[in-house]
């Protein structure tokens, strides 16, 4: 089964395995996503990507630690 990927240069929302959501630009040649912090993340290291997200969130295991966004739970 082929994996669906974004279009080269497209800005999408990615989800890290830790639960962080952030906006990133996809680079098809390198097969990486580059968030605004400038550090590319290999496509194999992200949990999911979407064109539909709308805000940065952190749903990591430590709800007291806000990483690039707001907490999504009380």
C-alpha positions as CSV (number, residue, x, y, z in Angstrom):
1,X,0.0,0.0,0.0
2,X,1.4,3.4,-1.0
3,X,1.6,6.1,1.7
4,X,-0.2,9.3,0.9
5,X,2.2,12.3,1.2
6,X,1.6,16.1,0.9
7,X,2.6,17.9,-2.2
8,X,6.3,19.2,-2.2
9,X,6.4,22.6,-0.5
10,X,2.9,22.3,0.9
11,X,2.3,23.6,4.4
12,X,0.5,21.0,6.5
13,X,-0.1,20.1,10.2
14,X,1.9,17.3,11.7
15,X,1.6,15.3,14.9
16,X,4.6,14.0,16.7
17,X,4.5,10.7,18.5
18,X,4.5,12.6,21.8
19,X,1.2,14.4,20.7
20,X,2.5,17.8,19.7
21,X,0.7,19.3,16.7
22,X,2.5,22.0,14.6
23,X,2.5,23.5,11.2
24,X,5.3,22.4,8.9
25,X,6.4,22.5,5.2
26,X,6.9,19.2,3.5
27,X,10.0,18.6,1.4
28,X,9.4,15.6,-1.0
29,X,13.1,15.3,-2.0
30,X,14.3,14.9,1.6
31,X,11.0,13.3,2.8
32,X,11.0,15.7,5.8
33,X,8.7,18.2,7.4
34,X,10.2,21.5,8.6
35,X,8.3,23.3,11.3
36,X,8.7,27.1,11.9
37,X,11.7,26.4,14.3
38,X,13.7,25.3,11.3
39,X,14.6,21.8,12.4
40,X,13.5,19.2,9.8
41,X,11.7,16.1,11.0
42,X,11.9,12.8,9.0
43,X,8.5,11.8,7.7
44,X,9.0,8.4,9.3
45,X,9.3,10.1,12.7
46,X,5.9,11.8,12.7
47,X,2.7,10.1,13.8
48,X,0.3,11.8,11.3
49,X,-0.2,14.8,9.1
50,X,-3.3,16.7,8.0
51,X,-4.4,19.7,5.9
52,X,-7.3,20.2,8.3
53,X,-5.8,21.3,11.6
54,X,-6.2,24.9,12.7
55,X,-4.0,25.5,15.8
56,X,-0.9,24.4,17.6
57,X,-1.6,22.1,20.5
58,X,0.2,20.0,23.0
59,X,-1.4,16.7,24.1
60,X,1.8,15.2,25.5
61,X,1.8,13.0,28.6
62,X,2.8,16.0,30.7
63,X,-0.1,18.4,30.7
64,X,1.8,21.0,32.7
65,X,4.4,21.4,29.9
66,X,3.2,23.6,27.0
67,X,5.3,22.9,23.9
68,X,4.7,25.3,21.0
69,X,1.0,25.8,21.7
70,X,-1.6,25.6,24.3
71,X,-2.7,22.8,26.6
72,X,-5.7,20.9,25.3
73,X,-6.8,19.6,28.7
74,X,-7.3,20.9,32.2
